[in-house]
């Protein structure tokens, strides 16, 4: 089950899009910003049919 979510890079502020795989349950992973290439921490939490994505820098 895939979803997409738009977010702003916590470093450069540029908008980007993440493709989320909700079938894996709660997840924490790192992906580089497609613009400035700095590592972004993604925290995906899933509860029943609802989900929430938190995006932050390594320094937060």
MMTF fields as JSON, N, C-alpha, C and O atoms, coordinates in Angstrom:
{
  "mmtfVersion": "1.0.0",
  "mmtfProducer": "UNKNOWN",
  "numBonds": 239,
  "numAtoms": 240,
  "numGroups": 60,
  "numChains": 1,
  "numModels": 1,
  "chainsPerModel": [1],
  "groupsPerChain": [60],
  "chainIdList": ["A"],
  "bondAtomList": [4, 2, 8, 6, 12, 10, 16, 14, 20, 18, 24, 22, 28, 26, 32, 30, 36, 34, 40, 38, 44, 42, 48, 46, 52, 50, 56, 54, 60, 58, 64, 62, 68, 66, 72, 70, 76, 74, 80, 78, 84, 82, 88, 86, 92, 90, 96, 94, 100, 98, 104, 102, 108, 106, 112, 110, 116, 114, 120, 118, 124, 122, 128, 126, 132, 130, 136, 134, 140, 138, 144, 142, 148, 146, 152, 150, 156, 154, 160, 158, 164, 162, 168, 166, 172, 170, 176, 174, 180, 178, 184, 182, 188, 186, 192, 190, 196, 194, 200, 198, 204, 202, 208, 206, 212, 210, 216, 214, 220, 218, 224, 222, 228, 226, 232, 230, 236, 234],
  "bondOrderList": [1, 1, 1, 1, 1, 1, 1, 1, 1, 1, 1, 1, 1, 1, 1, 1, 1, 1, 1, 1, 1, 1, 1, 1, 1, 1, 1, 1, 1, 1, 1, 1, 1, 1, 1, 1, 1, 1, 1, 1, 1, 1, 1, 1, 1, 1, 1, 1, 1, 1, 1, 1, 1, 1, 1, 1, 1, 1, 1],
  "groupList": [{"groupName": "UNK", "atomNameList": ["N", "CA", "C", "O"], "elementList": ["N", "C", "C", "O"], "formalChargeList": [0, 0, 0, 0], "bondAtomList": [1, 0, 2, 1, 3, 2], "bondOrderList": [1, 1, 2], "singleLetterCode": "X", "chemCompType": "L-PEPTIDE LINKING"}],
  "groupTypeList": [0, 0, 0, 0, 0, 0, 0, 0, 0, 0, 0, 0, 0, 0, 0, 0, 0, 0, 0, 0, 0, 0, 0, 0, 0, 0, 0, 0, 0, 0, 0, 0, 0, 0, 0, 0, 0, 0, 0, 0, 0, 0, 0, 0, 0, 0, 0, 0, 0, 0, 0, 0, 0, 0, 0, 0, 0, 0, 0, 0],
  "groupIdList": [1, 2, 3, 4, 5, 6, 7, 8, 9, 10, 11, 12, 13, 14, 15, 16, 17, 18, 19, 20, 21, 22, 23, 24, 25, 26, 27, 28, 29, 30, 31, 32, 33, 34, 35, 36, 37, 38, 39, 40, 41, 42, 43, 44, 45, 46, 47, 48, 49, 50, 51, 52, 53, 54, 55, 56, 57, 58, 59, 60],
  "secStructList": [7, 3, 3, 3, 3, 3, 3, 3, 7, 6, 6, 6, 7, 7, 3, 3, 3, 3, 3, 3, 3, 4, 4, 4, 7, 1, 3, 3, 3, 3, 3, 3, 7, 6, 6, 6, 7, 7, 3, 3, 3, 3, 3, 3, 3, 3, 3, 6, 6, 3, 3, 3, 3, 3, 3, 3, 3, 6, 6, 7],
  "xCoordList": [0.852, 0.0, 0.901, 1.547, 0.95, 1.803, 0.991, -0.127, 1.564, 1.001, 2.101, 3.283, 1.73, 2.71, 2.404, 1.25, 3.46, 3.314, 4.316, 5.492, 3.847, 4.733, 5.304, 4.622, 6.565, 7.231, 8.232, 8.58, 8.691, 9.739, 11.016, 10.99, 12.127, 13.406, 13.703, 13.584, 14.091, 14.391, 15.681, 15.946, 16.479, 17.729, 17.567, 17.807, 17.155, 17.105, 15.696, 15.539, 14.667, 13.304, 12.617, 11.462, 13.296, 12.696, 11.62, 11.784, 10.53, 9.485, 9.935, 10.659, 9.494, 9.803, 8.641, 7.711, 8.708, 7.646, 8.259, 9.261, 7.652, 8.082, 7.044, 5.843, 7.51, 6.633, 6.742, 7.827, 5.616, 5.594, 4.969, 3.924, 5.612, 5.082, 4.436, 5.131, 3.108, 2.396, 2.272, 1.888, 2.585, 2.436, 3.511, 3.374, 4.578, 5.672, 5.494, 6.373, 4.387, 4.183, 5.017, 5.497, 5.189, 5.976, 7.413, 8.0, 7.968, 9.311, 10.05, 9.444, 11.362, 12.255, 13.374, 14.017, 13.604, 14.64, 15.203, 14.642, 16.318, 17.0, 17.067, 17.423, 16.718, 16.872, 17.5, 17.258, 18.299, 18.918, 17.932, 17.112, 18.022, 17.201, 17.548, 18.728, 16.546, 16.835, 17.437, 17.919, 17.419, 17.964, 19.346, 20.314, 19.445, 20.717, 21.521, 22.654, 20.951, 21.627, 21.977, 22.783, 21.401, 21.651, 20.688, 19.574, 21.112, 20.286, 19.077, 19.212, 17.904, 16.652, 16.145, 16.14, 15.721, 15.16, 13.643, 12.985, 13.1, 11.669, 11.175, 11.728, 10.14, 9.522, 8.069, 7.281, 7.721, 6.372, 5.687, 6.185, 4.538, 3.756, 2.388, 1.734, 1.972, 0.713, -0.151, 0.287, -1.396, -2.367, -3.692, -4.347, -4.073, -5.29, -5.233, -4.311, -6.175, -6.181, -5.565, -5.598, -5.011, -4.408, -2.892, -2.357, -2.203, -0.747, -0.255, -0.959, 0.98, 1.58, 3.062, 3.743, 3.549, 4.953, 5.594, 5.106, 6.683, 7.497, 8.801, 9.441, 9.198, 10.42, 11.292, 10.839, 12.57, 13.448, 14.898, 15.269, 15.701, 17.131, 17.83, 17.227, 19.074, 19.828, 20.084, 20.338, 20.023, 20.344, 19.152, 19.316, 17.974, 16.789, 16.593, 15.64],
  "yCoordList": [-1.17, 0.0, 1.238, 1.528, 1.958, 3.126, 4.411, 4.49, 5.405, 6.752, 7.74, 7.418, 8.931, 9.991, 11.127, 11.387, 11.797, 12.923, 14.0, 13.712, 15.228, 16.348, 16.87, 16.875, 17.31, 17.855, 18.906, 18.976, 19.717, 20.697, 20.226, 19.799, 20.301, 19.891, 20.74, 21.964, 20.105, 20.88, 21.689, 22.535, 21.448, 22.187, 23.353, 24.508, 23.038, 24.065, 24.618, 25.632, 23.961, 24.444, 24.121, 24.5, 23.433, 23.103, 22.028, 21.1, 22.147, 21.119, 19.847, 19.9, 18.717, 17.41, 16.468, 16.815, 15.288, 14.301, 12.986, 12.532, 12.381, 11.08, 10.04, 10.299, 8.865, 7.728, 6.819, 6.344, 6.581, 5.848, 4.474, 4.345, 3.448, 2.091, 1.827, 1.534, 1.929, 1.791, 0.337, 0.086, -0.617, -2.027, -2.499, -3.573, -1.718, -2.118, -1.7, -1.966, -1.054, -0.595, 0.639, 1.317, 0.93, 2.093, 1.958, 0.877, 3.07, 3.047, 4.33, 5.396, 4.224, 5.374, 5.092, 4.045, 6.029, 5.821, 7.167, 8.218, 7.124, 8.338, 8.327, 7.322, 9.468, 9.678, 11.041, 11.963, 11.175, 12.458, 13.364, 12.902, 14.66, 15.656, 15.615, 15.594, 15.604, 15.577, 16.886, 16.934, 17.945, 19.237, 19.49, 19.698, 19.472, 19.818, 18.595, 18.736, 17.4, 16.123, 15.894, 15.013, 16.651, 16.418, 15.36, 15.231, 14.59, 13.485, 13.966, 14.771, 13.464, 13.8, 12.554, 11.466, 12.71, 11.607, 11.614, 12.627, 10.486, 10.298, 9.353, 8.269, 9.761, 8.908, 8.73, 9.675, 7.505, 7.175, 6.377, 5.335, 6.875, 6.184, 5.844, 6.682, 4.602, 4.117, 3.589, 2.754, 4.088, 3.645, 3.375, 4.3, 2.115, 1.698, 2.185, 1.813, 2.995, 3.492, 4.881, 5.467, 5.416, 6.752, 6.638, 5.694, 7.597, 7.613, 9.046, 9.991, 9.191, 10.512, 10.41, 9.462, 11.389, 11.437, 12.646, 13.767, 12.421, 13.495, 13.54, 12.511, 14.747, 14.957, 15.906, 16.978, 15.513, 16.383, 16.229, 15.278, 17.191, 17.135, 16.253, 15.878, 15.927, 15.105, 15.833, 15.19, 17.154, 17.953, 18.158, 18.725, 17.713, 17.926, 16.783, 16.795],
  "zCoordList": [0.0, 0.0, 0.0, 1.007, -1.101, -1.248, -1.165, -1.673, -0.525, -0.439, -0.779, -0.658, -1.199, -1.411, -0.456, -0.116, -0.033, 0.892, 0.488, 0.264, 0.4, 0.11, 1.423, 2.448, 1.382, 2.562, 2.11, 0.931, 3.042, 2.778, 3.453, 4.608, 2.744, 3.306, 4.543, 4.489, 5.662, 6.873, 6.767, 7.621, 5.744, 5.562, 4.585, 4.938, 3.35, 2.312, 2.077, 1.397, 2.632, 2.512, 1.196, 1.0, 0.294, -0.996, -0.839, -0.048, -1.582, -1.521, -2.24, -3.234, -1.722, -2.329, -2.037, -1.309, -2.609, -2.444, -1.983, -2.534, -0.974, -0.472, -0.857, -0.793, -1.256, -1.508, -0.292, 0.043, 0.364, 1.625, 1.43, 0.793, 1.982, 1.96, 3.312, 4.285, 3.378, 4.643, 5.095, 6.237, 4.232, 4.589, 5.567, 6.153, 5.755, 6.64, 8.083, 8.902, 8.428, 9.793, 10.1, 9.191, 11.4, 11.815, 11.307, 11.351, 10.826, 10.248, 10.563, 10.674, 10.706, 10.764, 9.771, 9.833, 8.855, 7.858, 7.418, 7.728, 6.693, 6.241, 4.72, 4.105, 4.126, 2.687, 2.48, 3.259, 1.441, 1.131, 0.408, -0.385, 0.692, -0.005, -1.492, -1.841, -2.376, -3.814, -4.327, -5.458, -3.518, -3.949, -3.342, -4.074, -1.996, -1.341, -0.905, -0.445, -1.042, -0.763, 0.704, 1.005, 1.615, 3.036, 3.558, 3.05, 4.583, 5.076, 5.879, 6.8, 5.521, 6.191, 6.904, 6.329, 8.151, 8.918, 8.731, 8.968, 8.306, 8.128, 9.219, 9.401, 9.94, 10.96, 10.556, 10.592, 10.17, 9.722, 10.821, 11.247, 11.278, 12.301, 11.721, 11.1, 11.935, 11.386, 12.52, 13.312, 12.592, 13.591, 12.877, 12.395, 12.816, 12.112, 10.664, 9.938, 10.227, 8.852, 8.73, 7.649, 9.797, 9.793, 9.851, 10.432, 9.251, 9.32, 9.43, 9.074, 9.936, 10.117, 9.756, 10.149, 9.012, 8.634, 9.294, 9.151, 10.014, 10.592, 9.823, 9.607, 9.407, 8.648, 9.444, 9.847, 9.68, 10.468, 10.033, 9.344, 10.455, 10.166, 11.198, 12.203, 10.959, 11.906, 13.218, 14.237, 13.213, 14.392, 15.33, 16.41, 14.945, 15.773, 16.754, 17.533]
}
